[in-house]
Amino acid sequence: MSSNGNPYDVAVVGASVAGCTAARLFAQRGARVALIESRPAIDAYKTVCTHFIQSSATPTIEKLGLAPLLEQRGAVRNSVDMWTRDSGWIVASDDAPYGYNVTRRTLDPALRRLAAETPGVELLAGWSAIAVRGGDRPSGVEIENRAHDRKQLDARLVVAADGRDSKLARWAGVPGRVKPHGRFFYWGYWRGLRPATTRSKMWLLNPDCAYTFPMEDDLTVVLVGPHRERLPEFRADLEGAHRRMVDGLPDGPALETGTLESKMIGKLELPNVFRPAARPGIAFVGDAALAADPLWGVGCGWAFQSSEWLVEETAEALLDGGDLDTALDRYRRVHRRRLLPHYLNITDISSGRPINPIERHLYGAAARDPVVKRAFEAVGSRRRSPAAMFHPRVLAHLARPA
Ligand SMILES: Cc1cc2nc3c(=O)[nH]c(=O)nc-3n(C[C@H](O)[C@H](O)[C@H](O)COP(=O)(O)OP(=O)(O)OC[C@H]3O[C@@H](n4cnc5c(N)ncnc54)[C@H](O)[C@@H]3O)c2cc1C
């Protein structure tokens, strides 16, 4: 029971990808959910994102009932072709499972409305969590609106879905492990690039990188991710440096065929952070649990998936008066088992170190051998663990001479 008489099973802080997913799935299991979001507008959306959602998240997107809404709005079914100097193009198979390319301007309002319309969810938009209630074991949150009105919400479970710099983690004393990032990112949105394509492309230029992601409404994100050493060059002439880098991409986009629809957006500091995804009374989902290098387009997908895992592991204990903290520990372990191997691989590459000989061999094999390519695609789209590359059949194909 909250101090103002509202019994909540769950208080979810943050109504973006992770929070809305957790709120809707908990409520569909019968929970009473407070969904607390600082931004007052229901159609607010995140701008610092490049909108490639991995196919690992498609089952969750379908379970939410979100897939038809995205399709109606023209979201692009995605996969990605990857280029390296040693391999040339590793062309994604046409029958590979798809995720979605869809701007956050489309995604966030659709998902938030879906969550807010779910019976059992109460969206508190324009309210910010300002403290975690309870002592060692969180038992709710204190929230405040822009008029400085305050409310105390009690809940059996607090869910931190408050993003990369999670304040709830700080208040609850759950620090993350941080690994530095060796690159920075600049991107813009072009409309009408020709020839039109729905294929996403990624270039590993060793050590720089770049990608182009086509979206709904004929928009394409064109991003460059240079090594940190090139920061002075970009600071001196941002648009010129972006343009020169894109013009140098093998089979890169012809920017002169389209119109730049945005200013150039940059993100210079992107440390990788991983924290235990649960402690007694509190769970972390999405970026609040794990914020990794965006180069691999994993954050939204893992925000969907981690929330689904949380609900799967804890809903029964939460609603039937079972042992919630044991269930939370199960979620922590699922999160770690599913994501830590990917995280270690991603953070190693995000340091900006050169591509190593084993990776060179792997990329070359993925470009010419269908068995290696299928395994590489399943790992890269995060549907399978990196351990899938050590399957005996894949190793046998990797051992074949070029
Ligand atoms: C440059 C860049 C490019 C990216 N590109 C991709 C990509 O191509 N594909 C991909 O999958 N991911 C990408 N990501 C990552 C992706 O944007 C995040 O992983 C994703 O948004 C995480 O969702 P989330 O719900 O966990 O957190 P967020 O989307 O960050 O949402 C957190 C929410 O919590 C709210 N909030 C915060 N504090 C409080 C509080 N105290 N009280 C109430 N509300 C609060 C915020 O207002 C916000 O709505 C990119 C990230 C960056 C930086």
PDBQT file of the ligand as one rigid body, heavy atoms in Angstrom, charges set to zero:
ROOT
HETATM    1  C1  LIG A 501      24.983   7.163 -29.729  1.00  0.00    +0.000 C 
HETATM    2  C2  LIG A 501      24.065   6.042 -29.373  1.00  0.00    +0.000 A 
HETATM    3  C3  LIG A 501      23.534   5.251 -30.383  1.00  0.00    +0.000 A 
HETATM    4  C4  LIG A 501      22.714   4.172 -30.058  1.00  0.00    +0.000 A 
HETATM    5  N1  LIG A 501      22.226   3.385 -31.060  1.00  0.00    +0.000 NA
HETATM    6  C5  LIG A 501      21.530   2.285 -30.768  1.00  0.00    +0.000 A 
HETATM    7  C6  LIG A 501      21.059   1.426 -31.798  1.00  0.00    +0.000 A 
HETATM    8  O1  LIG A 501      21.269   1.633 -33.009  1.00  0.00    +0.000 OA
HETATM    9  N2  LIG A 501      20.345   0.319 -31.416  1.00  0.00    +0.000 N 
HETATM   10  C7  LIG A 501      20.102   0.034 -30.113  1.00  0.00    +0.000 A 
HETATM   11  O2  LIG A 501      19.476  -0.989 -29.834  1.00  0.00    +0.000 OA
HETATM   12  N3  LIG A 501      20.517   0.838 -29.125  1.00  0.00    +0.000 NA
HETATM   13  C8  LIG A 501      21.222   1.947 -29.419  1.00  0.00    +0.000 A 
HETATM   14  N4  LIG A 501      21.639   2.773 -28.418  1.00  0.00    +0.000 N 
HETATM   15  C9  LIG A 501      21.320   2.411 -27.024  1.00  0.00    +0.000 C 
HETATM   16  C10 LIG A 501      19.864   2.695 -26.687  1.00  0.00    +0.000 C 
HETATM   17  O3  LIG A 501      19.538   4.028 -26.985  1.00  0.00    +0.000 OA
HETATM   18  C11 LIG A 501      19.626   2.382 -25.213  1.00  0.00    +0.000 C 
HETATM   19  O4  LIG A 501      20.200   1.133 -24.941  1.00  0.00    +0.000 OA
HETATM   20  C12 LIG A 501      18.129   2.331 -24.867  1.00  0.00    +0.000 C 
HETATM   21  O5  LIG A 501      17.521   3.576 -25.010  1.00  0.00    +0.000 OA
HETATM   22  C13 LIG A 501      17.987   1.850 -23.418  1.00  0.00    +0.000 C 
HETATM   23  O6  LIG A 501      16.645   1.927 -23.056  1.00  0.00    +0.000 OA
HETATM   24  P1  LIG A 501      16.258   2.086 -21.525  1.00  0.00    +0.000 P 
HETATM   25  O7  LIG A 501      14.780   2.023 -21.482  1.00  0.00    +0.000 OA
HETATM   26  O8  LIG A 501      17.043   1.156 -20.702  1.00  0.00    +0.000 OA
HETATM   27  O9  LIG A 501      16.785   3.540 -21.101  1.00  0.00    +0.000 OA
HETATM   28  P2  LIG A 501      16.477   4.967 -21.704  1.00  0.00    +0.000 P 
HETATM   29  O10 LIG A 501      15.960   4.861 -23.092  1.00  0.00    +0.000 OA
HETATM   30  O11 LIG A 501      17.696   5.785 -21.479  1.00  0.00    +0.000 OA
HETATM   31  O12 LIG A 501      15.289   5.519 -20.796  1.00  0.00    +0.000 OA
HETATM   32  C14 LIG A 501      15.428   5.899 -19.458  1.00  0.00    +0.000 C 
HETATM   33  C15 LIG A 501      14.139   6.612 -19.067  1.00  0.00    +0.000 C 
HETATM   34  O13 LIG A 501      14.134   6.853 -17.676  1.00  0.00    +0.000 OA
HETATM   35  C16 LIG A 501      13.656   8.178 -17.429  1.00  0.00    +0.000 C 
HETATM   36  N5  LIG A 501      14.210   8.576 -16.143  1.00  0.00    +0.000 N 
HETATM   37  C17 LIG A 501      15.529   8.697 -15.808  1.00  0.00    +0.000 A 
HETATM   38  N6  LIG A 501      15.642   9.030 -14.517  1.00  0.00    +0.000 NA
HETATM   39  C18 LIG A 501      14.391   9.110 -14.013  1.00  0.00    +0.000 A 
HETATM   40  C19 LIG A 501      13.866   9.404 -12.730  1.00  0.00    +0.000 A 
HETATM   41  N7  LIG A 501      14.668   9.678 -11.682  1.00  0.00    +0.000 N 
HETATM   42  N8  LIG A 501      12.525   9.398 -12.552  1.00  0.00    +0.000 NA
HETATM   43  C20 LIG A 501      11.703   9.119 -13.590  1.00  0.00    +0.000 A 
HETATM   44  N9  LIG A 501      12.141   8.843 -14.835  1.00  0.00    +0.000 NA
HETATM   45  C21 LIG A 501      13.463   8.827 -15.042  1.00  0.00    +0.000 A 
HETATM   46  C22 LIG A 501      14.181   8.974 -18.630  1.00  0.00    +0.000 C 
HETATM   47  O14 LIG A 501      13.453  10.172 -18.818  1.00  0.00    +0.000 OA
HETATM   48  C23 LIG A 501      13.976   7.961 -19.761  1.00  0.00    +0.000 C 
HETATM   49  O15 LIG A 501      12.700   8.051 -20.325  1.00  0.00    +0.000 OA
HETATM   50  C24 LIG A 501      22.415   3.886 -28.706  1.00  0.00    +0.000 A 
HETATM   51  C25 LIG A 501      22.913   4.700 -27.688  1.00  0.00    +0.000 A 
HETATM   52  C26 LIG A 501      23.733   5.775 -28.008  1.00  0.00    +0.000 A 
HETATM   53  C27 LIG A 501      24.275   6.607 -26.889  1.00  0.00    +0.000 C 
ENDROOT
TORSDOF 0
